[in-house]
């Protein structure tokens, strides 16, 4: 018991473990995540639907989405953005490694007669011969990746951009980092049964890494037959830090906004969005 408690409370190095697959591909938790995606009133797995509608209106205008414009949405989930962009005539590809979410997105496209290409894959490993006029990565997914993963993804974006194409993504700010606090929580059926259909005990250890500007929510789930740990990392960015990461991968940030609905940039906001282009070779 002592060794287990010690393990639960151990602070790993920043981004030492990557367990996203545990969350998004497990049959039970992926079902819970899909339910959060489809809840129109909350901002958890996805933005609320009113925001998504406003966001796609702005994206369509800002990037002139129309027939023939090719878009890739990395981490598309159940297709809340891809469906709306395809309705506007864009040629859309969605990538996500949740089989449950991809199935839902494909069914929605079939029901509406939309031609959307979906790839069930970890977007870090996604490969294609296509080039895109717009690449999106929304809901601060970029922040869940470690430095090497982010670098690899940005280099992938650079290669996948068509001439004149853009990347649109959002990230958490240092203002949001300052608002996070370390904590340790222990509850029976933590998060109201989110982690398992069977009874369990859950530990949540929230750890801040001041130098790296990273927060870890470390979940340890103890069931009768197994113990598992899920690491939910979030990187928080200054403008200088993210501009440097993009520049190192041959991408230049041209515009910043408060969010992916194009609201004016607010330095006191918890998140912000960027538009970047490929540097001229």
C-alpha positions, 0 to 999 in steps of 0.5 A: 500500500505504501508503494502504491501511495508513493507512486500516486503522489510521485511527480514525473518529469514534464511530459515524461508519460503520454497516455492520450490513447487511454482516454480516447480509445478506451471503449468506456471513457471514449463513450463518456468523451463523446457525450461531452462532445455532443453536450451543446451547453458545456465547453469540455471536450468541445466548445458549446455549439453556439460558439462553434457556429460563430467560430465556423462563420468567422473561419469561413469568412477569414479563410474564404472557405468555398468549393475547392478549398481543402481543409484538414482538422486535426483532432476532429472528434465527432465532426462538429467543425468538419461537418459545418465546414463541409456544408459550406462547400469545403473539401474537408479531411478530419483526423482523430484516433477515437474510433467512436468519434470517427464513427459518429462523424462519418454517420453524420456525413452520410446522413447529410450527404456530405463528402468528408474524408475521415482518418481514424489515426493518431494525428502525430502519425497521420500521412497523406499526399494531399496539401491543404489550404487550411489546417485547424487544431481546435480546443487547445489540443496543441497544449496536450503535446510535449515539445518533441511532439509539437515540433514534429507536428508543426513540421508536418503542418509545414509540409502539408500546407498548400502555397498560401495556406494557413494554420489555425490553432488555439493555446492556453495563456500564461494568465491561465497558468497563473490561475491553476493551483496544485491539489490532491483529491481522493474520491470514490468514483471520481468524476461521477463514474467517468473512468469506469462502469465498475466501482473504483477509487480515484486520485487526482494530483494536479502538479504545476511546473513553474519553469516549463509552464506546464500543468499535469492532472494525474489521475490514478484509477483503482479498480478491483482488478487493475490500477491505471494512471492517466496523465493529462498534460497542458502546456501554457504559452507566452506569445514569444514562446509559441512564435519561437516554436513555430519559427523553428519549424518554418512557420510564421505567425501573422495574426493573433486573436482571443479565440478561434471565433476571431475576437480581438486579442486580449492579453488577460484572456485564458487562451488565444488563437493564432494564424500562421503561414509557411515561410518562403523557402 
